[in-house]
């Protein structure tokens, strides 16, 4: 598949060709399960816009429209007995490296209380 300046040059060279021929000539073709040819117009037009300097944002992840991983607010004890709280949670709470906490154990719960804070804070 052609991209960037090569794509622009090929489109310019083909000039009066049909849209289907442009897509095919630039390599935006895949083979279907039945052996037939599928022209990938969307990928072609996205590459063409990108080559012309128009950014459409992040490329889609296989057309599923997902934003990436979401926080689950769940964790589990690791094989070595450690309990891990991921970076996404510490960033969300604005914790910095070196911040210290008091660990309070309750009935089936663990509270992390910033030193100098109170356990009444949310």
Secondary structure by P-SEA (a helix, b strand, c coil): ccccaaaaaaaaaaccccaaaaaaaacccccccccbbbbaaaaaaaaaaaaacccccccccccccccccccccccccccccbbbbcaaaaaaacccccbbbbbbbcccbbbbbccccccccc
